């Protein structure tokens, strides 16, 4: 008996990508990607340009440049498309037999950024 397997279609990737560091996390980005990142300090509004200067790696399809820890002069530029808050996370403290109950909630702020240029 022959079983045929369907292979999932691969997403077309652009040849140029970079690895950036922001908010204590690292992200692999390419031009056109939409990335959800931690909130950046300062006054920002939707439509603002965001520049990431902590670039760890750049690959243009032919050459790969790795920083120690960052690449001097490398920048990734994006546009801030959305400012929002994540779903609420509830934290509960409870002690049995003592009528003690505390419930707290937290909504983490985030930015959605569309990557426009890697240089």
Biopython code that builds the backbone (N, CA, C, O; Angstrom):
import numpy as np
from Bio.PDB.StructureBuilder import StructureBuilder

atoms = [
    (1, "UNK", "N", (0.842, -1.172, 0.000)),
    (1, "UNK", "CA", (0.000, 0.000, 0.000)),
    (1, "UNK", "C", (0.892, 1.241, 0.000)),
    (1, "UNK", "O", (1.836, 1.339, 0.783)),
    (2, "UNK", "N", (0.582, 2.174, -0.878)),
    (2, "UNK", "CA", (1.366, 3.397, -1.009)),
    (2, "UNK", "C", (0.577, 4.548, -0.402)),
    (2, "UNK", "O", (-0.587, 4.769, -0.737)),
    (3, "UNK", "N", (1.217, 5.260, 0.475)),
    (3, "UNK", "CA", (0.583, 6.411, 1.107)),
    (3, "UNK", "C", (1.268, 7.661, 0.572)),
    (3, "UNK", "O", (2.484, 7.818, 0.687)),
    (4, "UNK", "N", (0.473, 8.543, -0.012)),
    (4, "UNK", "CA", (1.061, 9.781, -0.527)),
    (4, "UNK", "C", (0.946, 10.866, 0.535)),
    (4, "UNK", "O", (-0.077, 11.000, 1.206)),
    (5, "UNK", "N", (1.996, 11.618, 0.667)),
    (5, "UNK", "CA", (2.008, 12.707, 1.637)),
    (5, "UNK", "C", (2.091, 14.030, 0.893)),
    (5, "UNK", "O", (2.870, 14.191, -0.046)),
    (6, "UNK", "N", (1.280, 14.957, 1.330)),
    (6, "UNK", "CA", (1.347, 16.289, 0.748)),
    (6, "UNK", "C", (2.365, 17.101, 1.538)),
    (6, "UNK", "O", (2.332, 17.137, 2.768)),
    (7, "UNK", "N", (3.254, 17.739, 0.827)),
    (7, "UNK", "CA", (4.210, 18.615, 1.496)),
    (7, "UNK", "C", (3.646, 20.025, 1.491)),
    (7, "UNK", "O", (3.122, 20.480, 0.475)),
    (8, "UNK", "N", (3.748, 20.715, 2.608)),
    (8, "UNK", "CA", (3.214, 22.073, 2.657)),
    (8, "UNK", "C", (4.002, 23.000, 1.743)),
    (8, "UNK", "O", (5.215, 22.859, 1.586)),
    (9, "UNK", "N", (3.295, 23.944, 1.145)),
    (9, "UNK", "CA", (3.942, 24.907, 0.269)),
    (9, "UNK", "C", (4.840, 25.816, 1.097)),
    (9, "UNK", "O", (4.442, 26.301, 2.155)),
    (10, "UNK", "N", (6.049, 26.040, 0.607)),
    (10, "UNK", "CA", (6.981, 26.894, 1.333)),
    (10, "UNK", "C", (6.695, 28.350, 1.015)),
    (10, "UNK", "O", (6.371, 28.713, -0.116)),
    (11, "UNK", "N", (6.826, 29.166, 2.042)),
    (11, "UNK", "CA", (6.619, 30.595, 1.889)),
    (11, "UNK", "C", (7.835, 31.191, 1.190)),
    (11, "UNK", "O", (8.973, 30.890, 1.551)),
    (12, "UNK", "N", (7.599, 32.023, 0.206)),
    (12, "UNK", "CA", (8.701, 32.667, -0.493)),
    (12, "UNK", "C", (9.379, 33.666, 0.438)),
    (12, "UNK", "O", (8.740, 34.583, 0.955)),
    (13, "UNK", "N", (10.661, 33.479, 0.642)),
    (13, "UNK", "CA", (11.403, 34.368, 1.526)),
    (13, "UNK", "C", (12.227, 35.336, 0.694)),
    (13, "UNK", "O", (12.737, 34.989, -0.371)),
    (14, "UNK", "N", (12.348, 36.558, 1.201)),
    (14, "UNK", "CA", (13.261, 37.476, 0.557)),
    (14, "UNK", "C", (14.675, 37.034, 0.905)),
    (14, "UNK", "O", (14.901, 36.392, 1.930)),
    (15, "UNK", "N", (15.612, 37.379, 0.053)),
    (15, "UNK", "CA", (16.969, 36.894, 0.267)),
    (15, "UNK", "C", (17.692, 37.666, 1.352)),
    (15, "UNK", "O", (18.655, 37.158, 1.926)),
    (16, "UNK", "N", (17.251, 38.886, 1.649)),
    (16, "UNK", "CA", (17.933, 39.696, 2.652)),
    (16, "UNK", "C", (17.172, 39.649, 3.972)),
    (16, "UNK", "O", (15.957, 39.843, 4.009)),
    (17, "UNK", "N", (17.906, 39.388, 5.057)),
    (17, "UNK", "CA", (17.285, 39.419, 6.376)),
    (17, "UNK", "C", (18.303, 39.907, 7.396)),
    (17, "UNK", "O", (19.500, 39.986, 7.118)),
    (18, "UNK", "N", (17.801, 40.231, 8.582)),
    (18, "UNK", "CA", (18.660, 40.697, 9.666)),
    (18, "UNK", "C", (18.123, 40.158, 10.979)),
    (18, "UNK", "O", (16.960, 39.765, 11.072)),
    (19, "UNK", "N", (18.975, 40.142, 11.987)),
    (19, "UNK", "CA", (18.570, 39.792, 13.345)),
    (19, "UNK", "C", (18.792, 41.036, 14.191)),
    (19, "UNK", "O", (19.910, 41.542, 14.297)),
    (20, "UNK", "N", (17.693, 41.527, 14.801)),
    (20, "UNK", "CA", (17.776, 42.737, 15.616)),
    (20, "UNK", "C", (17.481, 42.393, 17.064)),
    (20, "UNK", "O", (16.887, 41.357, 17.364)),
    (21, "UNK", "N", (17.906, 43.281, 17.963)),
    (21, "UNK", "CA", (17.636, 43.093, 19.380)),
    (21, "UNK", "C", (16.874, 44.303, 19.882)),
    (21, "UNK", "O", (17.332, 45.435, 19.728)),
    (22, "UNK", "N", (15.705, 44.072, 20.487)),
    (22, "UNK", "CA", (14.924, 45.137, 21.086)),
    (22, "UNK", "C", (14.069, 44.550, 22.196)),
    (22, "UNK", "O", (13.540, 43.447, 22.060)),
    (23, "UNK", "N", (13.935, 45.269, 23.271)),
    (23, "UNK", "CA", (13.115, 44.814, 24.386)),
    (23, "UNK", "C", (13.627, 43.557, 25.052)),
    (23, "UNK", "O", (12.844, 42.808, 25.636)),
    (24, "UNK", "N", (14.946, 43.304, 24.979)),
    (24, "UNK", "CA", (15.517, 42.117, 25.597)),
    (24, "UNK", "C", (15.306, 40.841, 24.804)),
    (24, "UNK", "O", (15.608, 39.751, 25.291)),
    (25, "UNK", "N", (14.787, 40.964, 23.580)),
    (25, "UNK", "CA", (14.536, 39.798, 22.736)),
    (25, "UNK", "C", (15.206, 39.997, 21.379)),
    (25, "UNK", "O", (15.529, 41.121, 20.997)),
    (26, "UNK", "N", (15.410, 38.896, 20.657)),
    (26, "UNK", "CA", (15.991, 38.959, 19.323)),
    (26, "UNK", "C", (14.944, 38.538, 18.306)),
    (26, "UNK", "O", (14.178, 37.603, 18.541)),
    (27, "UNK", "N", (14.913, 39.239, 17.164)),
    (27, "UNK", "CA", (13.932, 38.980, 16.123)),
    (27, "UNK", "C", (14.635, 38.848, 14.782)),
    (27, "UNK", "O", (15.527, 39.633, 14.461)),
    (28, "UNK", "N", (14.226, 37.844, 13.993)),
    (28, "UNK", "CA", (14.702, 37.705, 12.616)),
    (28, "UNK", "C", (13.709, 38.453, 11.746)),
    (28, "UNK", "O", (12.521, 38.131, 11.740)),
    (29, "UNK", "N", (14.189, 39.457, 11.004)),
    (29, "UNK", "CA", (13.295, 40.301, 10.222)),
    (29, "UNK", "C", (13.776, 40.381, 8.783)),
    (29, "UNK", "O", (14.971, 40.292, 8.502)),
    (30, "UNK", "N", (12.821, 40.552, 7.880)),
    (30, "UNK", "CA", (13.089, 40.804, 6.469)),
    (30, "UNK", "C", (12.188, 41.955, 6.041)),
    (30, "UNK", "O", (11.235, 42.297, 6.742)),
    (31, "UNK", "N", (12.485, 42.545, 4.903)),
    (31, "UNK", "CA", (11.689, 43.670, 4.421)),
    (31, "UNK", "C", (10.257, 43.196, 4.176)),
    (31, "UNK", "O", (10.034, 42.186, 3.510)),
    (32, "UNK", "N", (9.288, 43.937, 4.724)),
    (32, "UNK", "CA", (7.879, 43.591, 4.573)),
    (32, "UNK", "C", (7.302, 42.818, 5.741)),
    (32, "UNK", "O", (6.084, 42.667, 5.832)),
    (33, "UNK", "N", (8.142, 42.324, 6.637)),
    (33, "UNK", "CA", (7.656, 41.581, 7.803)),
    (33, "UNK", "C", (6.947, 42.508, 8.785)),
    (33, "UNK", "O", (7.307, 43.678, 8.918)),
    (34, "UNK", "N", (5.934, 41.977, 9.471)),
    (34, "UNK", "CA", (5.266, 42.685, 10.556)),
    (34, "UNK", "C", (5.668, 41.985, 11.848)),
    (34, "UNK", "O", (5.406, 40.796, 12.030)),
    (35, "UNK", "N", (6.311, 42.737, 12.747)),
    (35, "UNK", "CA", (6.868, 42.173, 13.969)),
    (35, "UNK", "C", (6.169, 42.796, 15.163)),
    (35, "UNK", "O", (5.992, 44.013, 15.213)),
    (36, "UNK", "N", (5.768, 41.970, 16.131)),
    (36, "UNK", "CA", (5.191, 42.457, 17.384)),
    (36, "UNK", "C", (6.311, 42.502, 18.413)),
    (36, "UNK", "O", (6.899, 41.476, 18.754)),
    (37, "UNK", "N", (6.602, 43.719, 18.909)),
    (37, "UNK", "CA", (7.715, 43.910, 19.832)),
    (37, "UNK", "C", (7.215, 44.531, 21.129)),
    (37, "UNK", "O", (6.074, 44.984, 21.218)),
    (38, "UNK", "N", (8.087, 44.546, 22.131)),
    (38, "UNK", "CA", (7.777, 45.212, 23.389)),
    (38, "UNK", "C", (7.689, 46.712, 23.155)),
    (38, "UNK", "O", (8.280, 47.236, 22.211)),
    (39, "UNK", "N", (6.955, 47.397, 24.010)),
    (39, "UNK", "CA", (6.816, 48.846, 23.913)),
    (39, "UNK", "C", (8.182, 49.514, 24.056)),
    (39, "UNK", "O", (8.988, 49.128, 24.902)),
    (40, "UNK", "N", (8.432, 50.523, 23.215)),
    (40, "UNK", "CA", (9.670, 51.290, 23.265)),
    (40, "UNK", "C", (9.411, 52.544, 24.084)),
    (40, "UNK", "O", (8.385, 53.201, 23.905)),
    (41, "UNK", "N", (10.329, 52.882, 24.979)),
    (41, "UNK", "CA", (10.166, 54.059, 25.820)),
    (41, "UNK", "C", (10.121, 55.332, 24.984)),
    (41, "UNK", "O", (10.761, 55.421, 23.937)),
    (42, "UNK", "N", (9.365, 56.306, 25.453)),
    (42, "UNK", "CA", (9.258, 57.585, 24.770)),
    (42, "UNK", "C", (7.873, 57.789, 24.193)),
    (42, "UNK", "O", (7.017, 56.907, 24.259)),
    (43, "UNK", "N", (7.668, 58.964, 23.627)),
    (43, "UNK", "CA", (6.384, 59.298, 23.004)),
    (43, "UNK", "C", (6.377, 58.808, 21.561)),
    (43, "UNK", "O", (7.195, 59.243, 20.751)),
    (44, "UNK", "N", (5.463, 57.913, 21.242)),
    (44, "UNK", "CA", (5.333, 57.380, 19.888)),
    (44, "UNK", "C", (3.861, 57.363, 19.514)),
    (44, "UNK", "O", (2.993, 57.223, 20.375)),
    (45, "UNK", "N", (3.587, 57.507, 18.219)),
    (45, "UNK", "CA", (2.223, 57.360, 17.725)),
    (45, "UNK", "C", (2.264, 56.555, 16.428)),
    (45, "UNK", "O", (3.315, 56.422, 15.801)),
    (46, "UNK", "N", (1.130, 56.032, 16.045)),
    (46, "UNK", "CA", (1.066, 55.189, 14.857)),
    (46, "UNK", "C", (1.497, 55.982, 13.634)),
    (46, "UNK", "O", (1.117, 57.140, 13.463)),
    (47, "UNK", "N", (2.297, 55.343, 12.784)),
    (47, "UNK", "CA", (2.818, 55.997, 11.597)),
    (47, "UNK", "C", (4.238, 56.513, 11.762)),
    (47, "UNK", "O", (4.884, 56.857, 10.772)),
    (48, "UNK", "N", (4.737, 56.575, 12.994)),
    (48, "UNK", "CA", (6.104, 57.045, 13.236)),
    (48, "UNK", "C", (7.120, 56.051, 12.682)),
    (48, "UNK", "O", (6.853, 54.854, 12.578)),
    (49, "UNK", "N", (8.296, 56.580, 12.327)),
    (49, "UNK", "CA", (9.400, 55.731, 11.892)),
    (49, "UNK", "C", (10.141, 55.220, 13.122)),
    (49, "UNK", "O", (10.350, 55.958, 14.085)),
    (50, "UNK", "N", (10.532, 53.957, 13.082)),
    (50, "UNK", "CA", (11.278, 53.335, 14.173)),
    (50, "UNK", "C", (12.595, 52.830, 13.593)),
    (50, "UNK", "O", (12.603, 52.133, 12.578)),
    (51, "UNK", "N", (13.714, 53.182, 14.240)),
    (51, "UNK", "CA", (15.033, 52.760, 13.772)),
    (51, "UNK", "C", (15.652, 51.848, 14.827)),
    (51, "UNK", "O", (15.766, 52.220, 15.995)),
    (52, "UNK", "N", (16.045, 50.658, 14.404)),
    (52, "UNK", "CA", (16.716, 49.700, 15.280)),
    (52, "UNK", "C", (18.200, 49.730, 14.934)),
    (52, "UNK", "O", (18.583, 49.382, 13.817)),
    (53, "UNK", "N", (19.041, 50.143, 15.886)),
    (53, "UNK", "CA", (20.475, 50.202, 15.621)),
    (53, "UNK", "C", (21.241, 49.047, 16.259)),
    (53, "UNK", "O", (22.441, 48.901, 16.028)),
    (54, "UNK", "N", (20.568, 48.233, 17.052)),
    (54, "UNK", "CA", (21.204, 47.047, 17.632)),
    (54, "UNK", "C", (20.967, 45.868, 16.686)),
    (54, "UNK", "O", (20.067, 45.054, 16.894)),
    (55, "UNK", "N", (21.797, 45.799, 15.644)),
    (55, "UNK", "CA", (21.686, 44.762, 14.623)),
    (55, "UNK", "C", (22.776, 43.731, 14.895)),
    (55, "UNK", "O", (23.961, 44.062, 14.926)),
    (56, "UNK", "N", (22.368, 42.482, 15.090)),
    (56, "UNK", "CA", (23.300, 41.409, 15.434)),
    (56, "UNK", "C", (23.845, 40.689, 14.209)),
    (56, "UNK", "O", (24.987, 40.230, 14.216)),
    (57, "UNK", "N", (23.029, 40.585, 13.145)),
    (57, "UNK", "CA", (23.423, 39.825, 11.965)),
    (57, "UNK", "C", (22.710, 40.393, 10.753)),
    (57, "UNK", "O", (21.543, 40.778, 10.838)),
    (58, "UNK", "N", (23.407, 40.449, 9.620)),
    (58, "UNK", "CA", (22.799, 40.850, 8.352)),
    (58, "UNK", "C", (23.224, 39.844, 7.299)),
    (58, "UNK", "O", (24.408, 39.533, 7.174)),
    (59, "UNK", "N", (22.254, 39.331, 6.536)),
    (59, "UNK", "CA", (22.524, 38.399, 5.441)),
    (59, "UNK", "C", (21.857, 38.954, 4.199)),
    (59, "UNK", "O", (20.641, 39.139, 4.175)),
    (60, "UNK", "N", (22.661, 39.226, 3.143)),
    (60, "UNK", "CA", (22.106, 39.779, 1.914)),
    (60, "UNK", "C", (21.931, 38.731, 0.821)),
    (60, "UNK", "O", (21.687, 39.081, -0.334)),
    (61, "UNK", "N", (22.051, 37.470, 1.164)),
    (61, "UNK", "CA", (21.899, 36.401, 0.189)),
    (61, "UNK", "C", (23.234, 35.863, -0.289)),
    (61, "UNK", "O", (23.335, 34.698, -0.675)),
    (62, "UNK", "N", (24.262, 36.705, -0.267)),
    (62, "UNK", "CA", (25.600, 36.294, -0.684)),
    (62, "UNK", "C", (26.581, 36.329, 0.480)),
    (62, "UNK", "O", (27.376, 35.408, 0.669)),
    (63, "UNK", "N", (26.513, 37.405, 1.256)),
    (63, "UNK", "CA", (27.434, 37.581, 2.375)),
    (63, "UNK", "C", (26.667, 37.656, 3.684)),
    (63, "UNK", "O", (25.564, 38.197, 3.742)),
    (64, "UNK", "N", (27.262, 37.108, 4.725)),
    (64, "UNK", "CA", (26.687, 37.187, 6.062)),
    (64, "UNK", "C", (27.653, 37.955, 6.951)),
    (64, "UNK", "O", (28.836, 37.624, 7.033)),
    (65, "UNK", "N", (27.131, 38.992, 7.621)),
    (65, "UNK", "CA", (27.939, 39.792, 8.528)),
    (65, "UNK", "C", (27.423, 39.566, 9.940)),
    (65, "UNK", "O", (26.235, 39.734, 10.215)),
    (66, "UNK", "N", (28.325, 39.184, 10.827)),
    (66, "UNK", "CA", (27.966, 38.930, 12.218)),
    (66, "UNK", "C", (28.668, 39.967, 13.081)),
    (66, "UNK", "O", (29.867, 40.199, 12.932)),
    (67, "UNK", "N", (27.920, 40.588, 13.982)),
    (67, "UNK", "CA", (28.481, 41.615, 14.848)),
    (67, "UNK", "C", (29.115, 41.034, 16.095)),
    (67, "UNK", "O", (28.918, 39.868, 16.437)),
    (68, "UNK", "N", (29.896, 41.895, 16.777)),
    (68, "UNK", "CA", (30.541, 41.485, 18.027)),
    (68, "UNK", "C", (30.297, 42.515, 19.114)),
    (68, "UNK", "O", (31.240, 43.263, 19.373)),
    (69, "UNK", "N", (29.209, 42.651, 19.758)),
    (69, "UNK", "CA", (27.954, 41.944, 19.533)),
    (69, "UNK", "C", (27.079, 42.598, 18.462)),
    (69, "UNK", "O", (26.188, 41.945, 17.919)),
    (70, "UNK", "N", (27.321, 43.894, 18.143)),
    (70, "UNK", "CA", (26.490, 44.579, 17.153)),
    (70, "UNK", "C", (27.335, 44.964, 15.948)),
    (70, "UNK", "O", (28.560, 45.053, 16.037)),
    (71, "UNK", "N", (26.663, 45.194, 14.817)),
    (71, "UNK", "CA", (27.333, 45.617, 13.595)),
    (71, "UNK", "C", (27.351, 47.139, 13.576)),
    (71, "UNK", "O", (26.301, 47.776, 13.661)),
    (72, "UNK", "N", (28.548, 47.725, 13.466)),
    (72, "UNK", "CA", (28.675, 49.180, 13.428)),
    (72, "UNK", "C", (28.075, 49.728, 12.136)),
    (72, "UNK", "O", (28.391, 49.248, 11.048)),
    (73, "UNK", "N", (27.213, 50.728, 12.258)),
    (73, "UNK", "CA", (26.628, 51.388, 11.097)),
    (73, "UNK", "C", (25.423, 50.694, 10.498)),
    (73, "UNK", "O", (24.801, 51.240, 9.587)),
    (74, "UNK", "N", (25.074, 49.527, 10.967)),
    (74, "UNK", "CA", (23.911, 48.812, 10.428)),
    (74, "UNK", "C", (22.644, 49.303, 11.110)),
    (74, "UNK", "O", (22.617, 49.511, 12.323)),
    (75, "UNK", "N", (21.591, 49.486, 10.310)),
    (75, "UNK", "CA", (20.310, 49.942, 10.848)),
    (75, "UNK", "C", (19.174, 49.224, 10.141)),
    (75, "UNK", "O", (19.264, 48.892, 8.959)),
    (76, "UNK", "N", (18.115, 48.995, 10.884)),
    (76, "UNK", "CA", (16.878, 48.454, 10.324)),
    (76, "UNK", "C", (15.797, 49.486, 10.600)),
    (76, "UNK", "O", (15.598, 49.899, 11.743)),
    (77, "UNK", "N", (15.096, 49.902, 9.543)),
    (77, "UNK", "CA", (14.077, 50.939, 9.657)),
    (77, "UNK", "C", (12.705, 50.320, 9.457)),
    (77, "UNK", "O", (12.517, 49.452, 8.605)),
    (78, "UNK", "N", (11.746, 50.782, 10.257)),
    (78, "UNK", "CA", (10.380, 50.286, 10.153)),
    (78, "UNK", "C", (9.380, 51.376, 10.447)),
    (78, "UNK", "O", (9.745, 52.471, 10.875)),
    (79, "UNK", "N", (8.116, 51.073, 10.217)),
    (79, "UNK", "CA", (7.029, 52.005, 10.506)),
    (79, "UNK", "C", (6.144, 51.400, 11.584)),
    (79, "UNK", "O", (5.797, 50.220, 11.531)),
    (80, "UNK", "N", (5.788, 52.214, 12.552)),
    (80, "UNK", "CA", (4.932, 51.782, 13.654)),
    (80, "UNK", "C", (3.494, 51.733, 13.149)),
    (80, "UNK", "O", (2.897, 52.774, 12.875)),
    (81, "UNK", "N", (2.935, 50.528, 13.026)),
    (81, "UNK", "CA", (1.599, 50.383, 12.457)),
    (81, "UNK", "C", (0.503, 50.275, 13.506)),
    (81, "UNK", "O", (-0.644, 50.629, 13.234)),
    (82, "UNK", "N", (0.835, 49.788, 14.710)),
    (82, "UNK", "CA", (-0.203, 49.641, 15.728)),
    (82, "UNK", "C", (0.407, 49.704, 17.116)),
    (82, "UNK", "O", (1.479, 49.153, 17.364)),
    (83, "UNK", "N", (-0.292, 50.386, 18.019)),
    (83, "UNK", "CA", (0.066, 50.408, 19.432)),
    (83, "UNK", "C", (-1.103, 49.777, 20.174)),
    (83, "UNK", "O", (-2.245, 50.202, 20.000)),
    (84, "UNK", "N", (-0.837, 48.778, 20.992)),
    (84, "UNK", "CA", (-1.938, 48.111, 21.675)),
    (84, "UNK", "C", (-1.505, 47.443, 22.962)),
    (84, "UNK", "O", (-0.366, 47.573, 23.410)),
    (85, "UNK", "N", (-2.453, 46.723, 23.541)),
    (85, "UNK", "CA", (-2.198, 45.945, 24.746)),
    (85, "UNK", "C", (-2.618, 44.505, 24.489)),
    (85, "UNK", "O", (-3.604, 44.245, 23.799)),
    (86, "UNK", "N", (-1.858, 43.576, 25.050)),
    (86, "UNK", "CA", (-2.156, 42.157, 24.899)),
    (86, "UNK", "C", (-3.362, 41.792, 25.760)),
    (86, "UNK", "O", (-3.863, 42.616, 26.525)),
    (87, "UNK", "N", (-3.820, 40.556, 25.627)),
    (87, "UNK", "CA", (-4.929, 40.093, 26.455)),
    (87, "UNK", "C", (-4.519, 40.091, 27.918)),
    (87, "UNK", "O", (-3.339, 39.972, 28.247)),
    (88, "UNK", "N", (-5.504, 40.224, 28.783)),
    (88, "UNK", "CA", (-5.237, 40.316, 30.215)),
    (88, "UNK", "C", (-4.772, 38.973, 30.776)),
    (88, "UNK", "O", (-5.328, 37.916, 30.477)),
    (89, "UNK", "N", (-3.733, 39.059, 31.596)),
    (89, "UNK", "CA", (-3.239, 37.906, 32.334)),
    (89, "UNK", "C", (-3.636, 38.127, 33.783)),
    (89, "UNK", "O", (-3.275, 39.144, 34.375)),
    (90, "UNK", "N", (-4.378, 37.183, 34.363)),
    (90, "UNK", "CA", (-4.812, 37.328, 35.747)),
    (90, "UNK", "C", (-3.915, 36.518, 36.669)),
    (90, "UNK", "O", (-3.592, 35.362, 36.397)),
    (91, "UNK", "N", (-3.521, 37.154, 37.764)),
    (91, "UNK", "CA", (-2.684, 36.517, 38.777)),
    (91, "UNK", "C", (-3.512, 36.421, 40.045)),
    (91, "UNK", "O", (-4.109, 37.408, 40.476)),
    (92, "UNK", "N", (-3.551, 35.234, 40.647)),
    (92, "UNK", "CA", (-4.390, 35.033, 41.822)),
    (92, "UNK", "C", (-3.556, 34.488, 42.975)),
    (92, "UNK", "O", (-2.785, 33.542, 42.813)),
    (93, "UNK", "N", (-3.726, 35.105, 44.143)),
    (93, "UNK", "CA", (-3.138, 34.585, 45.378)),
    (93, "UNK", "C", (-4.286, 34.050, 46.219)),
    (93, "UNK", "O", (-5.325, 34.698, 46.350)),
    (94, "UNK", "N", (-4.096, 32.866, 46.789)),
    (94, "UNK", "CA", (-5.171, 32.243, 47.557)),
    (94, "UNK", "C", (-4.565, 31.461, 48.708)),
    (94, "UNK", "O", (-3.601, 30.716, 48.535)),
    (95, "UNK", "N", (-5.144, 31.641, 49.881)),
    (95, "UNK", "CA", (-4.762, 30.836, 51.037)),
    (95, "UNK", "C", (-6.007, 30.139, 51.553)),
    (95, "UNK", "O", (-7.014, 30.780, 51.853)),
    (96, "UNK", "N", (-5.928, 28.836, 51.652)),
    (96, "UNK", "CA", (-7.074, 28.051, 52.090)),
    (96, "UNK", "C", (-7.378, 28.304, 53.564)),
    (96, "UNK", "O", (-6.473, 28.558, 54.358)),
    (97, "UNK", "N", (-8.636, 28.233, 53.915)),
    (97, "UNK", "CA", (-9.135, 28.297, 55.294)),
    (97, "UNK", "C", (-8.867, 29.623, 55.994)),
    (97, "UNK", "O", (-8.961, 29.694, 57.219)),
    (98, "UNK", "N", (-8.538, 30.673, 55.249)),
    (98, "UNK", "CA", (-8.275, 31.940, 55.925)),
    (98, "UNK", "C", (-8.982, 33.121, 55.259)),
    (98, "UNK", "O", (-8.722, 34.273, 55.608)),
    (99, "UNK", "N", (-9.862, 32.850, 54.318)),
    (99, "UNK", "CA", (-10.614, 33.882, 53.608)),
    (99, "UNK", "C", (-9.692, 34.904, 52.935)),
    (99, "UNK", "O", (-9.986, 36.099, 52.916)),
    (100, "UNK", "N", (-8.590, 34.427, 52.391)),
    (100, "UNK", "CA", (-7.617, 35.303, 51.753)),
    (100, "UNK", "C", (-7.616, 35.032, 50.256)),
    (100, "UNK", "O", (-7.325, 33.917, 49.825)),
    (101, "UNK", "N", (-7.942, 36.051, 49.460)),
    (101, "UNK", "CA", (-7.967, 35.919, 48.007)),
    (101, "UNK", "C", (-7.650, 37.278, 47.403)),
    (101, "UNK", "O", (-8.297, 38.274, 47.724)),
    (102, "UNK", "N", (-6.654, 37.313, 46.530)),
    (102, "UNK", "CA", (-6.325, 38.534, 45.795)),
    (102, "UNK", "C", (-6.229, 38.183, 44.326)),
    (102, "UNK", "O", (-5.592, 37.197, 43.954)),
    (103, "UNK", "N", (-6.861, 38.988, 43.494)),
    (103, "UNK", "CA", (-6.797, 38.793, 42.053)),
    (103, "UNK", "C", (-6.305, 40.092, 41.434)),
    (103, "UNK", "O", (-6.871, 41.157, 41.680)),
    (104, "UNK", "N", (-5.265, 40.004, 40.642)),
    (104, "UNK", "CA", (-4.708, 41.154, 39.946)),
    (104, "UNK", "C", (-4.624, 40.814, 38.462)),
    (104, "UNK", "O", (-4.450, 39.654, 38.087)),
    (105, "UNK", "N", (-4.749, 41.832, 37.631)),
    (105, "UNK", "CA", (-4.638, 41.636, 36.196)),
    (105, "UNK", "C", (-3.537, 42.506, 35.617)),
    (105, "UNK", "O", (-3.172, 43.533, 36.189)),
    (106, "UNK", "N", (-3.008, 42.080, 34.466)),
    (106, "UNK", "CA", (-1.961, 42.841, 33.788)),
    (106, "UNK", "C", (-2.134, 42.703, 32.285)),
    (106, "UNK", "O", (-2.342, 41.602, 31.776)),
    (107, "UNK", "N", (-2.047, 43.827, 31.571)),
    (107, "UNK", "CA", (-2.072, 43.818, 30.109)),
    (107, "UNK", "C", (-0.764, 44.418, 29.612)),
    (107, "UNK", "O", (-0.483, 45.593, 29.849)),
    (108, "UNK", "N", (0.031, 43.612, 28.925)),
    (108, "UNK", "CA", (1.346, 44.038, 28.455)),
    (108, "UNK", "C", (1.205, 44.894, 27.199)),
    (108, "UNK", "O", (0.582, 44.458, 26.231)),
    (109, "UNK", "N", (1.773, 46.110, 27.193)),
    (109, "UNK", "CA", (1.719, 46.936, 25.987)),
    (109, "UNK", "C", (2.664, 46.399, 24.909)),
    (109, "UNK", "O", (3.705, 45.821, 25.220)),
    (110, "UNK", "N", (2.289, 46.596, 23.633)),
    (110, "UNK", "CA", (3.123, 46.137, 22.522)),
    (110, "UNK", "C", (3.034, 47.110, 21.358)),
    (110, "UNK", "O", (2.118, 47.928, 21.279)),
    (111, "UNK", "N", (4.005, 47.006, 20.453)),
    (111, "UNK", "CA", (4.024, 47.750, 19.195)),
    (111, "UNK", "C", (4.047, 46.739, 18.062)),
    (111, "UNK", "O", (4.706, 45.704, 18.161)),
    (112, "UNK", "N", (3.327, 47.036, 16.980)),
    (112, "UNK", "CA", (3.461, 46.265, 15.741)),
    (112, "UNK", "C", (4.219, 47.142, 14.762)),
    (112, "UNK", "O", (3.817, 48.272, 14.486)),
    (113, "UNK", "N", (5.321, 46.615, 14.238)),
    (113, "UNK", "CA", (6.199, 47.374, 13.357)),
    (113, "UNK", "C", (6.320, 46.641, 12.028)),
    (113, "UNK", "O", (6.543, 45.431, 11.998)),
    (114, "UNK", "N", (6.171, 47.385, 10.919)),
    (114, "UNK", "CA", (6.390, 46.844, 9.585)),
    (114, "UNK", "C", (7.800, 47.231, 9.152)),
    (114, "UNK", "O", (8.139, 48.414, 9.124)),
    (115, "UNK", "N", (8.617, 46.246, 8.816)),
    (115, "UNK", "CA", (10.012, 46.494, 8.441)),
    (115, "UNK", "C", (10.049, 47.023, 7.012)),
    (115, "UNK", "O", (9.473, 46.429, 6.100)),
    (116, "UNK", "N", (10.749, 48.167, 6.830)),
    (116, "UNK", "CA", (10.802, 48.812, 5.518)),
    (116, "UNK", "C", (12.169, 48.721, 4.851)),
    (116, "UNK", "O", (12.255, 48.545, 3.636)),
    (117, "UNK", "N", (13.243, 48.841, 5.640)),
    (117, "UNK", "CA", (14.567, 48.901, 5.029)),
    (117, "UNK", "C", (15.610, 48.287, 5.949)),
    (117, "UNK", "O", (15.576, 48.468, 7.166)),
    (118, "UNK", "N", (16.547, 47.549, 5.334)),
    (118, "UNK", "CA", (17.692, 46.995, 6.054)),
    (118, "UNK", "C", (18.945, 47.548, 5.392)),
    (118, "UNK", "O", (19.158, 47.357, 4.195)),
    (119, "UNK", "N", (19.785, 48.244, 6.185)),
    (119, "UNK", "CA", (21.053, 48.729, 5.609)),
    (119, "UNK", "C", (22.166, 48.688, 6.625)),
    (119, "UNK", "O", (23.299, 49.059, 6.316)),
]
sb = StructureBuilder()
sb.init_structure("model")
sb.init_model(0)
sb.init_chain("A")
sb.init_seg("    ")
for serial, (resi, resn, name, xyz) in enumerate(atoms, 1):
    if name == "N":
        sb.init_residue(resn, " ", resi, " ")
    sb.init_atom(name, np.array(xyz, "f"), 0.0, 1.0, " ", f" {name:<3s}", serial, name[0])
structure = sb.get_structure()
